[in-house]
Structures are given as structure tokens and as C-alpha cells.
């Protein structure tokens, strides 16, 4: 199981880099459209609620993605876009492998990525019931420079947060914060 998990992590980190490079090049017009004014307090509350729902869906085995709007991603049969209210993150769900992957927008500085990374950890610590979920910093996973994991020993669900480096063709480095949610294989709720 651990070997499969590592292979999936590496595959999706690489896919993220490929997708983000092509989507950034093709979506330049979207960055020029101003976003509606939303207070950071509302955004933070919405993010906390989304993370709470995500954790509940993962602990339930992942079959209950109904609180989230889903869209088809290209020709991939098992993968769908997942509309999660996590600012600056694109998420998808793989129904067959039973996991969620979220990739943040590239961040120019390591310090900015660390702030986002710690902010997500703080949000999850706020919303996850401490009697069920435990969190700990882990050895950086393959392709990552910083890793943190939350696990629910009752359901075997897991949420992994990482910072990965991303290189552009002109040799500039940026950082991407990722979230992988692994649904319980056989939930024991």
C-alpha cells in the first residue's frame, strides 16, 4: 500500500507541474479579470468549512463527494474536477484510486509557500476533531521540500500537505503547495 501511495504521489506531482505550466500559459486572460471582492474572513470561514467537509468525505470512504460540484476533466474517465472553496487551489477527485488532489498556484518565494503551508495546517487543526485526527510533520515526501500529514486511525483516511518546487523553462523556481486526501479503503465509522 505504501509503495502504491508513493507511486501515485510522484505521478500526480509530475502531472501538476505539466498541467500548471500549460494552464498558466493558456489562462493569462483569466488573471486580468478582477475577482469579486470577498473579505478574507469570509474566505477563511468558507475554506474551513470546505476542509471540514473534505475530511468527512475522506473518512466516509470517499464515496460521498456530493457536497462538492464536480466537472469532467478531458478524456480521463475516472478523474473529475472538484469545486472546492480553497482559495488559489485546483482540485480533482479520482473515483477509482479514491483520492483527492489539490494543487495551489505557483508562489514565487519559499517564505510565501511556507505561510500558505502553515495556514492550511492551522485551518485543518481548527476543523478536524482532535479525538479522531492527529497531525505531524513528516520527512519530506518525494519531490517535496516540506511535508505534514493528518491521519484518522478510526477510518484510515489521510490528508497530506506538501510544498514542492517547480522549475520553469527559463530556470526560475517557484513553489507549489499541494493537498492529497486519501479516502478510507474500508471505513470503520
VOBA-1610 file (N, C-alpha, C; in pm, whole numbers, padded with zeros to 5 digits, always signed):
BEGIN
Unk+00083-00119+00000Unk+00000+00000+00000Unk+00087+00125+00000Unk+00194+00126+00079Unk+00281+00242+00085Unk+00349+00266-00049Unk+00389+00158-00116Unk+00455+00171-00247Unk+00358+00231-00348Unk+00234+00185-00349Unk+00132+00238-00439Unk+00109+00386-00410Unk+00103+00421-00284Unk+00081+00559-00244Unk+00195+00649-00292Unk+00318+00603-00279Unk+00434+00681-00323Unk+00431+00699-00475Unk+00398+00592-00547Unk+00390+00599-00693Unk+00282+00699-00735Unk+00166+00695-00669Unk+00060+00789-00701Unk+00101+00932-00670Unk+00166+00954-00556Unk+00212+01088-00520Unk+00307+01143-00626Unk+00404+01064-00665Unk+00502+01109-00764Unk+00433+01138-00897Unk+00342+01050-00938Unk+00271+01069-01065Unk+00193+01199-01066Unk+00128+01230-00956Unk+00044+01348-00956Unk+00123+01476-00933Unk+00233+01468-00867Unk+00319+01586-00856Unk+00373+01621-00995Unk+00417+01519-01069Unk+00466+01543-01205Unk+00353+01595-01294Unk+00235+01538-01281Unk+00121+01583-01361Unk+00087+01728-01328Unk+00098+01763-01200Unk+00071+01901-01158Unk+00164+01997-01227Unk+00293+01964-01232Unk+00390+02052-01295Unk+00359+02070-01442Unk+00322+01964-01510Unk+00291+01972-01653Unk+00164+02053-01675Unk+00060+02024-01596Unk-00067+02093-01610Unk-00053+02240-01577Unk+00016+02272-01467Unk+00026+02413-01427Unk+00105+02494-01528Unk+00208+02436-01588Unk+00284+02510-01688Unk+00200+02540-01811Unk+00121+02442-01857Unk+00039+02466-01976Unk-00082+02552-01942Unk-00141+02535-01823Unk-00258+02615-01790Unk-00221+02759-01763Unk-00104+02785-01707Unk-00062+02923-01685Unk-00039+02994-01817Unk+00014+02923-01914Unk+00040+02984-02044Unk-00090+03014-02117Unk-00191+02929-02099Unk-00315+02947-02174Unk-00419+03031-02102Unk-00402+03055-01973Unk-00503+03125-01896Unk-00463+03267-01858Unk-00374+03328-01931Unk-00329+03462-01895Unk-00445+03561-01890Unk-00547+03545-01976Unk-00660+03638-01974Unk-00737+03628-01843Unk-00747+03510-01784Unk-00823+03495-01661Unk-00760+03570-01545Unk-00629+03589-01550Unk-00564+03662-01442Unk-00590+03811-01452Unk-00629+03860-01569Unk-00655+04002-01584Unk-00797+04039-01542Unk-00886+03940-01527Unk-01022+03966-01485Unk-01024+03980-01333Unk-01072+04093-01282Unk-01070+04111-01136Unk-01167+04014-01068Unk-01123+03966-00952Unk-01207+03877-00874Unk-01306+03961-00793Unk-01424+03905-00763Unk-01519+03979-00682Unk-01459+04003-00543Unk-01493+04115-00485Unk-01440+04148-00353Unk-01502+04058-00248Unk-01419+03979-00182Unk-01463+03890-00075Unk-01371+03916+00042Unk-01428+03934+00158Unk-01342+03960+00273Unk-01264+03835+00307Unk-01143+03855+00360Unk-01060+03740+00394Unk-01123+03658+00505Unk-01206+03720+00589Unk-01275+03647+00696Unk-01375+03549+00636Unk-01454+03597+00536Unk-01550+03509+00469Unk-01477+03396+00396Unk-01367+03431+00329Unk-01289+03334+00255Unk-01231+03228+00349Unk-01183+03271+00464Unk-01126+03179+00562Unk-01233+03086+00619Unk-01350+03140+00649Unk-01460+03058+00701Unk-01505+02956+00598Unk-01511+02999+00471Unk-01550+02909+00363Unk-01445+02800+00345Unk-01317+02836+00354Unk-01210+02737+00342Unk-01217+02635+00456Unk-01240+02682+00578Unk-01253+02590+00692Unk-01369+02493+00673Unk-01483+02545+00628Unk-01599+02459+00604Unk-01569+02355+00497Unk-01502+02396+00391Unk-01467+02304+00283Unk-01372+02197+00333Unk-01270+02235+00410Unk-01176+02136+00465Unk-01246+02039+00559Unk-01342+02088+00637Unk-01420+02000+00726Unk-01500+01899+00643Unk-01566+01946+00537Unk-01643+01857+00450Unk-01553+01756+00379Unk-01437+01802+00336Unk-01342+01713+00269Unk-01298+01601+00363Unk-01262+01637+00486Unk-01220+01536+00585Unk-01332+01437+00613Unk-01455+01485+00623Unk-01569+01395+00647Unk-01589+01300+00530Unk-01577+01351+00408Unk-01592+01266+00289Unk-01481+01161+00283Unk-01357+01200+00315Unk-01246+01105+00315Unk-01266+00998+00421Unk-01307+01037+00540Unk-01329+00940+00648Unk-01444+00845+00617Unk-01540+00892+00537Unk-01654+00808+00500Unk-01621+00715+00383Unk-01499+00719+00334Unk-01460+00630+00226Unk-01454+00696+00091Unk-01481+00825+00085Unk-01468+00897-00041Unk-01587+00885-00133Unk-01680+00799-00105Unk-01794+00782-00194Unk-01895+00893-00182Unk-01877+00980-00083Unk-01976+01085-00062Unk-01920+01221-00101Unk-01898+01241-00230Unk-01846+01368-00279Unk-01960+01463-00313Unk-02083+01430-00273Unk-02200+01509-00310Unk-02197+01655-00265Unk-02131+01694-00153Unk-02132+01837-00120Unk-02054+01922-00219Unk-01978+01860-00307Unk-01889+01933-00396Unk-01936+01921-00540Unk-01928+02033-00611Unk-01961+02035-00754Unk-01844+01971-00830Unk-01877+01880-00922Unk-01772+01811-01000Unk-01788+01839-01148Unk-01674+01843-01218Unk-01673+01863-01362Unk-01580+01762-01426Unk-01609+01725-01548Unk-01527+01629-01622Unk-01394+01691-01661Unk-01284+01616-01646Unk-01151+01662-01687Unk-01113+01587-01814Unk-01115+01656-01926Unk-01072+01598-02053Unk-01132+01462-02082Unk-01046+01371-02126Unk-01090+01237-02162Unk-01072+01136-02050Unk-01023+01180-01936Unk-00999+01086-01826Unk-01133+01041-01768Unk-01154+00911-01769Unk-01282+00857-01724Unk-01298+00860-01573Unk-01190+00835-01499Unk-01203+00823-01355Unk-01179+00953-01280Unk-01129+01056-01348Unk-01091+01179-01280Unk-01188+01292-01313Unk-01231+01364-01209Unk-01320+01477-01226Unk-01266+01595-01147Unk-01289+01716-01200Unk-01254+01836-01125Unk-01349+01848-01007Unk-01298+01895-00897Unk-01377+01909-00775Unk-01375+02055-00737Unk-01493+02117-00729Unk-01500+02259-00699Unk-01498+02277-00548Unk-01377+02291-00493Unk-01361+02313-00350Unk-01333+02461-00327Unk-01388+02515-00222Unk-01369+02657-00191Unk-01239+02677-00114Unk-01130+02631-00172Unk-00998+02652-00114Unk-00930+02752-00206Unk-00907+02875-00157Unk-00853+02980-00245Unk-00723+02939-00315Unk-00715+02974-00442Unk-00596+02954-00525Unk-00554+02808-00537Unk-00649+02715-00528Unk-00616+02573-00545Unk-00713+02511-00644Unk-00658+02427-00731Unk-00738+02348-00824Unk-00738+02205-00774Unk-00857+02149-00759Unk-00870+02015-00702Unk-00938+01921-00799Unk-00906+01793-00784Unk-00974+01689-00861Unk-00988+01566-00774Unk-01080+01481-00813Unk-01103+01356-00741Unk-01088+01242-00840Unk-01024+01135-00795Unk-01012+01014-00875Unk-01098+00908-00808Unk-01210+00875-00871Unk-01306+00781-00814Unk-01249+00639-00801Unk-01163+00599-00895Unk-01110+00464-00892Unk-01003+00448-00784Unk-00906+00540-00781Unk-00799+00531-00681Unk-00844+00589-00548Unk-00959+00656-00545Unk-01022+00704-00422Unk-00937+00806-00348Unk-00899+00912-00417Unk-00823+01019-00352Unk-00859+01153-00415Unk-00826+01258-00342Unk-00843+01395-00389Unk-00705+01458-00399Unk-00681+01535-00505Unk-00555+01608-00517Unk-00587+01754-00544Unk-00517+01842-00471Unk-00533+01986-00488Unk-00395+02047-00508Unk-00382+02129-00609Unk-00255+02195-00640Unk-00276+02345-00636Unk-00193+02412-00556Unk-00201+02556-00545Unk-00136+02626-00662Unk-00164+02753-00673Unk-00098+02836-00774Unk+00048+02849-00737Unk+00135+02864-00837Unk+00278+02882-00806Unk+00301+03007-00720Unk+00388+02992-00623Unk+00425+03102-00533Unk+00572+03131-00555Unk+00606+03259-00572Unk+00742+03297-00610Unk+00846+03273-00501Unk+00808+03284-00375Unk+00908+03273-00269Unk+00880+03154-00177Unk+00988+03100-00123Unk+00975+02992-00027Unk+00899+03040+00096Unk+00923+03165+00137Unk+00856+03220+00255Unk+00704+03226+00233Unk+00663+03267+00113Unk+00520+03271+00082Unk+00458+03133+00082Unk+00531+03035+00029Unk+00482+02897+00029Unk+00472+02844+00171Unk+00570+02875+00254Unk+00567+02832+00395Unk+00446+02892+00468Unk+00415+03019+00441Unk+00298+03082+00503Unk+00169+03011+00463Unk+00156+02981+00333Unk+00036+02910+00285Unk+00028+02770+00344Unk+00142+02700+00348Unk+00153+02566+00403Unk+00108+02566+00550Unk+00164+02657+00629Unk+00130+02666+00772Unk-00015+02709+00792Unk-00064+02797+00703Unk-00204+02839+00712Unk-00299+02723+00692Unk-00271+02636+00594Unk-00356+02519+00572Unk-00350+02422+00691Unk-00230+02405+00747Unk-00217+02319+00865Unk-00299+02374+00980Unk-00290+02506+01004Unk-00367+02570+01111Unk-00517+02553+01089Unk-00561+02572+00964Unk-00704+02555+00934Unk-00750+02412+00963Unk-00669+02314+00920Unk-00707+02174+00944Unk-00706+02141+01093Unk-00610+02194+01167Unk-00607+02170+01312Unk-00731+02230+01378Unk-00783+02338+01321Unk-00903+02402+01375Unk-01028+02318+01348Unk-01039+02259+01230Unk-01163+02193+01191Unk-01167+02043+01218Unk-01051+01978+01227Unk-01051+01833+01246Unk-01068+01800+01393Unk-01159+01708+01426Unk-01177+01671+01567Unk-01050+01604+01621Unk-00989+01661+01727Unk-00862+01608+01777Unk-00873+01466+01834Unk-00993+01425+01871Unk-01008+01288+01922Unk-01007+01186+01809Unk-01019+01232+01685Unk-01017+01143+01569Unk-00894+01161+01482Unk-00851+01285+01459Unk-00744+01314+01364Unk-00619+01361+01439Unk-00506+01308+01400Unk-00379+01355+01455Unk-00292+01404+01340Unk-00213+01506+01369Unk-00127+01563+01266Unk+00017+01566+01312Unk+00108+01554+01217Unk+00251+01559+01250Unk+00331+01595+01126Unk+00440+01668+01150Unk+00534+01695+01041Unk+00603+01563+01007Unk+00622+01540+00879Unk+00684+01414+00835Unk+00808+01445+00753Unk+00886+01343+00730Unk+01001+01355+00640Unk+00948+01397+00504Unk+01012+01494+00438Unk+00961+01538+00307Unk+00943+01420+00211Unk+00825+01414+00151Unk+00796+01309+00054Unk+00871+01336-00075Unk+00873+01239-00161Unk+00943+01250-00289Unk+00894+01373-00365Unk+00986+01458-00407Unk+00952+01578-00481Unk+00912+01695-00394Unk+00909+01678-00263Unk+00867+01783-00172Unk+00984+01834-00090Unk+00970+01957-00041Unk+01071+02012+00049Unk+01020+02024+00192Unk+00887+02010+00209Unk+00827+02017+00341Unk+00696+01937+00337Unk+00673+01853+00438Unk+00553+01767+00438Unk+00491+01762+00576Unk+00359+01750+00578Unk+00283+01737+00702Unk+00166+01644+00671Unk+00133+01555+00765Unk+00023+01460+00743Unk-00073+01460+00860Unk-00201+01447+00827Unk-00306+01425+00925Unk-00362+01286+00897Unk-00387+01210+01003Unk-00444+01077+00985Unk-00557+01052+01082Unk-00653+00975+01037Unk-00765+00932+01122Unk-00752+00782+01141Unk-00702+00737+01258Unk-00681+00594+01278Unk-00811+00512+01279Unk-00923+00577+01302Unk-01050+00504+01302Unk-01089+00464+01161Unk-01077+00558+01066Unk-01120+00528+00928Unk-01004+00499+00833Unk-00881+00526+00876Unk-00760+00513+00793Unk-00754+00617+00683Unk-00830+00724+00693Unk-00821+00834+00596Unk-00697+00916+00630Unk-00645+00986+00529Unk-00524+01065+00549Unk-00528+01191+00462Unk-00474+01299+00516Unk-00461+01423+00441Unk-00314+01463+00447Unk-00251+01476+00331Unk-00109+01513+00323Unk-00098+01651+00261Unk-00016+01736+00323Unk+00011+01870+00270Unk+00160+01878+00243Unk+00196+01929+00126Unk+00337+01938+00087Unk+00367+02071+00020Unk+00496+02107+00024Unk+00548+02215-00058Unk+00645+02149-00155Unk+00623+02173-00283Unk+00712+02118-00386Unk+00770+02234-00468Unk+00891+02215-00516Unk+00950+02316-00604Unk+00906+02291-00747Unk+00895+02398-00822Unk+00855+02389-00962Unk+00950+02476-01042Unk+01010+02418-01144Unk+01104+02491-01229Unk+01036+02530-01358Unk+01061+02652-01403Unk+01006+02697-01530Unk+01114+02682-01637Unk+01076+02689-01765Unk+01175+02675-01872Unk+01288+02779-01865Unk+01260+02897-01810Unk+01364+02999-01801Unk+01443+02988-01670Unk+01439+02870-01608Unk+01517+02836-01488Unk+01475+02911-01362Unk+01357+02974-01362Unk+01306+03035-01240Unk+01241+02926-01156Unk+01254+02939-01025Unk+01194+02842-00936Unk+01075+02906-00866Unk+00970+02828-00852Unk+00855+02870-00773Unk+00816+02751-00686Unk+00720+02773-00600Unk+00680+02671-00503Unk+00531+02646-00516Unk+00492+02521-00501Unk+00352+02481-00511Unk+00314+02407-00384Unk+00205+02450-00322Unk+00152+02381-00205Unk+00046+02283-00255Unk+00056+02158-00211Unk-00038+02055-00255Unk-00109+01992-00137Unk-00228+01944-00162Unk-00304+01865-00064Unk-00344+01736-00134Unk-00312+01623-00073Unk-00362+01494-00119Unk-00447+01436-00007Unk-00569+01400-00039Unk-00658+01337+00058Unk-00682+01194+00017Unk-00644+01103+00105Unk-00659+00960+00077Unk-00780+00908+00154Unk-00879+00861+00080Unk-01002+00814+00142Unk-00980+00679+00210Unk-01061+00654+00309Unk-01057+00527+00378Unk-01091+00416+00280Unk-01012+00309+00281Unk-01039+00196+00191Unk-01160+00119+00240Unk-01160+00090+00368Unk-01274+00022+00431Unk-01308+00102+00555Unk-01391+00206+00540Unk-01419+00293+00654Unk-01479+00218+00770Unk-01430+00255+00890Unk-01480+00191+01012Unk-01541+00299+01101Unk-01644+00362+01052Unk-01707+00471+01126Unk-01799+00411+01229
//
